Amino acid sequence: MISAGPRNDIVIHPDDAPVLRSLPNWENGEGCCGPSGGSGLNRACPCGARVATLAADCSGPYELHLDAKRVHGHDPS
């Protein structure tokens, strides 16, 4: 399967980022059964920063794209 998002994004399963929320009024959340991911960033951190795009429409993949320009890895140690 080919990823639905831009190059260099970090692709994870949506359940692996449960704190991310939809944007107000489902902004950029267009799709048949869920957001298609084609309209850009549609998930935000609790602080409101837009950081990811959920692709979860019935006609495509089910994946979460973390924008590599907005997120980075964290060493928990």
C-alpha positions as CSV (number, residue, x, y, z in Angstrom):
1,M,0.0,0.0,0.0
2,I,1.2,3.5,-0.8
3,S,0.9,6.1,1.9
4,A,-1.7,8.8,1.3
5,G,0.3,11.8,2.5
6,P,3.3,14.0,1.6
7,R,6.8,12.8,1.5
8,N,8.9,12.8,4.7
9,D,5.8,12.7,7.0
10,I,6.0,10.3,9.9
11,V,3.2,7.7,9.4
12,I,1.7,6.0,12.4
13,H,-1.5,4.2,13.3
14,P,-4.1,6.8,14.5
15,D,-4.5,4.9,17.8
16,D,-0.9,5.5,18.6
17,A,-1.6,9.3,19.1
18,P,-4.8,9.4,21.2
19,V,-4.2,12.9,22.5
20,L,-4.6,14.5,19.0
21,R,-8.0,16.0,18.4
22,S,-10.1,17.1,15.4
23,L,-9.9,20.7,14.5
24,P,-13.0,22.9,15.4
25,N,-16.0,22.4,13.1
26,W,-14.2,19.4,11.5
27,E,-12.0,21.8,9.5
28,N,-10.1,19.9,6.8
29,G,-12.1,16.8,7.7
30,E,-13.9,16.3,4.5
31,G,-14.6,12.7,3.4
32,C,-17.4,10.1,3.0
33,C,-17.0,8.1,6.3
34,G,-14.1,10.1,7.8
35,P,-11.5,12.6,6.8
36,S,-9.8,11.8,3.5
37,G,-6.6,13.6,4.4
38,G,-6.6,15.4,1.2
39,S,-7.3,18.9,2.7
40,G,-4.2,19.2,4.9
41,L,-3.6,19.2,8.6
42,N,-6.8,18.1,10.5
43,R,-5.5,17.1,13.9
44,A,-4.1,19.2,16.7
45,C,-2.3,18.8,20.0
46,P,-4.2,19.7,23.2
47,C,-2.5,23.1,23.0
48,G,-4.2,23.7,19.6
49,A,-1.1,23.4,17.4
50,R,-1.9,21.7,14.1
51,V,0.5,18.8,13.8
52,A,-1.0,15.9,11.8
53,T,-3.3,14.8,9.1
54,L,-5.6,11.8,9.7
55,A,-6.6,9.8,6.6
56,A,-9.5,7.6,7.7
57,D,-12.1,7.7,4.9
58,C,-13.7,4.4,3.8
59,S,-12.2,4.6,0.4
60,G,-8.5,5.0,1.5
61,P,-5.9,4.1,4.1
62,Y,-6.3,4.4,7.8
63,E,-3.2,6.3,8.9
64,L,-2.0,9.4,10.7
65,H,0.7,11.6,9.2
66,L,2.7,13.6,11.7
67,D,4.1,16.7,9.9
68,A,7.9,16.3,10.1
69,K,8.2,20.1,10.2
70,R,6.1,20.3,13.3
71,V,6.9,17.2,15.4
72,H,10.0,15.5,16.5
73,G,11.0,12.4,18.5
74,H,11.4,12.6,22.2
75,D,13.7,10.4,24.3
76,P,11.8,9.5,27.5
77,S,14.9,8.8,29.5
